[in-house]
Amino acid sequence: MSLHYQPGSVSFENVIKTFGNVTAIDNVSFTIEPGNLVTLLGPSGCGKTTTLRMLAGLEHPTSGRIMIGNKDVTHLPATDRDVSMVFQSYALFPHMTVAENVAYGLNASGVNKIEAKEKSEEGLELVGLADYGQRYPSELSGGQQQRVAVARALVLEPEVLLLDEPLSNLDAKLRRHVREEIRELQQKIGLTAVYVTHDQEEALAVSDRIIVMNRSVIAQEGSPRELYEAPASSFIADFIGDANLIEADIIATDGKTADVAVGTLRCSLPQRGFDKGRVQLAVHPSSVRLSLRDQQSTGLTGTVRRATYLGNQMQYDVDSEVGSLFVVDYRVEQAIPVGSDVSIAFSNRGLALVKTA
């Protein structure tokens, strides 16, 4: 195999980026270890794409430092950085064959034609398109075109692979399939990758770590499990897990756990630095338990306002004594009709005390 990869680390140190009077990135610092896939996740306008563009050299910071490996690249142009980028739009040349598209960057950088052809073939083999070299982009599906774009980036043997919303042009089923392929390929060759998306499920599925951005700063950084199960704020709980945010009261603590009251319900949760008093509780939709209410029922009271069948799950909107609740229930054979009075309880998992964002 002629393709060889030396994954590099990435470091942002107190990076600020302004456009006129607008601060797009506000004192952002993070480190990515070699061989990891880290996702920049956040809503539109949060700063994730600007961060990726600064790493690519398409934008330069107003202040701060950017490192790739042991090299300070803060003010280097894109052509002098050992990175490759996969764009949202694929950016394939329609008049070139697939093999010519993959070899384009190699030819442009002066690699001889024989070596470029060999690496192009290896790149297509890596992404499962070894027999597609002589086709044109118009003869490929969207998923195949995206794999060609990935191959074109990989043959440049970058220290860091950058992926800017790479699946946004694909339908839902194909997105899931291609994201699995990208993750498997990244792990197979041990490449450092920085992945930008606004899709929470996509980020959870592909990432070693996730950096969630909001309003130009990092809201929280951690593993997918840490972010989902231990959100640092109500913003993270809502954005990552579509959590219900409920007013609750801590009635006792012992330094590790907190006894929490939500109406008539009681639960014991990790204290997470909170003191006795009013708090906000994040409850994931799948952690809400509904049952038809009768005279023996306990728990919170509510009424089903909307019920939606989605094949493998029911989704309910419930008006309750603690506010409107969004509920995901996998007991599709026991669907609760709209208008039903229900008793509401919470499971032991999927609950966390959070700070107000």
Secondary structure, 3 states (H helix, E strand, C coil): CCCCCCCCCEEEEEEEEEECCEEEEEEEEEEECCCCEEEEECCCCCCHHHHHHHHHCCCCCCEEEEEECCEECCCCCHHHCCEEEECCCCCCCCCCCHHHHHHHHHHHCCCCHHHHHHHHHHHHHHCCCCCCCCCCHHHCCHHHHHHHHHHHHHCCCCCEEEEECCCCCCCHHHHHHHHHHHHHHHHHHCCEEEEEECCHHHHHHHCCEEEEEECCEEEEEECHHHHHHCCCEHHHHHHHHCCEEEEEEEEEECCCEEEEEECCEEEEEECCCCCCEEEEEEECHHHEEEEECCCCCCCEEEEEEEEEECCCCEEEEEEECCEEEEEEECCHHHCCCCCCEEEEEECCCCEEEEECC
